[in-house]
Amino acid sequence: MNIAYFLIPKNSVAYLYDDFTFRQGLEKMRHHGYTAIPVITRDGRYVGTVSEGDFLWRILSDGTPGVQPFSMRDMEQLKIRDILRGNSYPPVRITVSMDQLLHSAMNQNFIPVVDDFDCFIGIVTRKDLIRRFASEDQSDEKMHLLRKIV
């Protein structure tokens, strides 16, 4: 089975540019109601996923030396790239096997998909994977794959 079947293309996905301000990122996440959202560069490369927690930890200043709590005015200066705390949503290539995709879906609500040049092309959601396998005949192989996700 090809993962392109499950792919939600970039033009249908909300994402942030890494040079957006902190405030722009929060506003876009709030508008869409997401708890995590992909971050890309202006040339389309996937750089990570930012979550509500990333915003919260930056607001609270997690005790990191040299990092001070900031004001609302500071929100206009701080960029999304400055608050990314590691990539807990590693991307997969469009050529990934279904087993590898399902393995990623066990740990992520969505899986970012990139091309051979690391350009973001869309996402695959865990919800769509579960829906697809639940709607098909309940063969042993398909149930085995579904159990991997859940």
C-alpha positions as CSV (number, residue, x, y, z in Angstrom):
1,M,0.0,0.0,0.0
2,N,1.4,3.4,-1.0
3,I,1.4,6.2,1.7
4,A,0.4,8.7,-1.0
5,Y,-3.1,7.4,-0.5
6,F,-3.1,8.8,3.1
7,L,-1.2,12.0,2.3
8,I,-2.9,15.3,3.1
9,P,-1.0,17.7,0.7
10,K,0.8,20.8,1.9
11,N,-1.8,23.1,0.4
12,S,-4.4,21.6,2.7
13,V,-2.3,21.6,5.9
14,A,-1.8,24.5,8.3
15,Y,1.9,25.1,8.9
16,L,4.2,27.9,10.2
17,Y,7.2,29.4,8.7
18,D,10.3,29.4,10.9
19,D,10.6,33.2,10.6
20,F,7.0,33.8,11.9
21,T,7.0,35.6,15.2
22,F,6.0,33.9,18.4
23,R,2.7,35.8,18.4
24,Q,1.9,34.9,14.7
25,G,2.5,31.2,15.6
26,L,0.3,31.3,18.6
27,E,-2.5,33.1,16.7
28,K,-2.4,30.5,13.8
29,M,-2.4,27.6,16.2
30,R,-5.4,29.1,18.1
31,H,-7.2,29.8,14.9
32,H,-6.9,26.2,13.7
33,G,-7.3,24.7,17.2
34,Y,-4.2,22.5,16.8
35,T,-1.9,21.4,19.6
36,A,1.1,20.9,17.3
37,I,1.8,22.3,13.8
38,P,4.6,21.7,11.3
39,V,7.3,24.4,10.8
40,I,9.0,24.9,7.5
41,T,11.5,27.3,6.0
42,R,10.6,29.8,3.3
43,D,12.1,27.5,0.7
44,G,9.8,24.7,1.9
45,R,12.2,22.5,4.0
46,Y,10.7,20.8,7.0
47,V,12.5,21.9,10.2
48,G,10.3,20.5,12.9
49,T,7.0,20.7,14.7
50,V,6.1,23.2,17.3
51,S,3.6,22.4,20.1
52,E,1.7,24.2,22.7
53,G,4.2,23.0,25.2
54,D,7.0,24.7,23.2
55,F,5.2,28.0,23.5
56,L,4.4,27.5,27.2
57,W,7.9,26.5,28.2
58,R,9.2,29.6,26.4
59,I,6.7,31.9,28.2
60,L,7.5,30.4,31.6
61,S,11.3,30.4,30.9
62,D,12.2,26.9,31.9
63,G,15.2,27.9,34.0
64,T,17.6,27.7,31.1
65,P,20.6,30.0,31.9
66,G,20.4,33.2,30.0
67,V,16.7,32.8,29.0
68,Q,14.5,35.4,30.7
69,P,10.7,35.5,30.9
70,F,9.5,38.0,28.3
71,S,6.7,40.6,27.8
72,M,4.0,40.7,25.2
73,R,6.2,43.2,23.3
74,D,8.9,40.6,23.1
75,M,6.5,38.3,21.3
76,E,7.0,40.4,18.2
77,Q,10.8,39.9,18.2
78,L,11.0,36.1,19.1
79,K,10.8,33.8,16.0
80,I,9.3,30.3,15.9
81,R,12.8,28.9,15.1
82,D,13.9,30.2,18.5
83,I,11.4,28.1,20.4
84,L,11.7,24.7,18.7
85,R,12.8,22.3,21.4
86,G,13.9,19.3,19.3
87,N,11.9,17.3,16.8
88,S,9.5,15.0,18.5
89,Y,7.7,14.7,15.1
90,P,10.4,13.2,12.8
91,P,9.4,13.2,9.1
92,V,9.2,10.3,6.8
93,R,9.9,10.1,3.1
94,I,7.1,9.5,0.6
95,T,8.7,6.2,-0.1
96,V,8.5,4.9,3.5
97,S,7.1,1.4,4.0
98,M,3.7,1.0,5.6
99,D,5.3,-0.7,8.6
100,Q,7.6,2.2,9.2
101,L,4.6,4.6,8.8
102,L,2.6,2.7,11.3
103,H,5.5,2.7,13.7
104,S,5.7,6.5,13.5
105,A,1.9,6.7,14.0
106,M,2.3,5.0,17.3
107,N,4.1,8.0,18.7
108,Q,2.7,10.9,16.7
109,N,-0.7,12.3,16.0
110,F,0.5,13.1,12.5
111,I,3.5,12.2,10.5
112,P,5.2,14.9,8.4
113,V,6.1,13.7,4.9
114,V,9.1,15.1,3.0
115,D,10.5,14.5,-0.5
116,D,14.1,13.5,-1.3
117,F,15.2,17.2,-0.8
118,D,13.6,17.3,2.7
119,C,10.9,19.6,1.4
120,F,7.6,19.3,3.3
121,I,4.9,17.8,1.0
122,G,2.2,17.1,3.6
123,I,1.1,15.0,6.5
124,V,-0.4,11.6,7.3
125,T,-2.7,11.5,10.3
126,R,-3.0,8.7,12.7
127,K,-6.8,9.2,12.5
128,D,-6.8,8.6,8.7
129,L,-4.7,5.4,9.1
130,I,-7.0,4.0,11.8
131,R,-10.1,5.0,9.8
132,R,-8.7,3.2,6.6
133,F,-7.9,0.0,8.4
134,A,-11.1,-0.1,10.4
135,S,-13.3,0.4,7.3
136,E,-11.6,-2.5,5.3
137,D,-12.3,-6.2,5.8
138,Q,-11.0,-7.3,9.1
139,S,-8.4,-9.8,7.8
140,D,-5.8,-11.0,10.2
141,E,-3.0,-9.0,8.5
142,K,-4.9,-5.8,8.6
143,M,-5.9,-6.3,12.2
144,H,-2.3,-6.9,13.0
145,L,-1.3,-3.6,11.5
146,L,-4.1,-1.8,13.2
147,R,-3.0,-3.2,16.6
148,K,0.4,-1.7,16.0
149,I,-1.1,1.8,15.9
150,V,-3.4,1.4,18.9
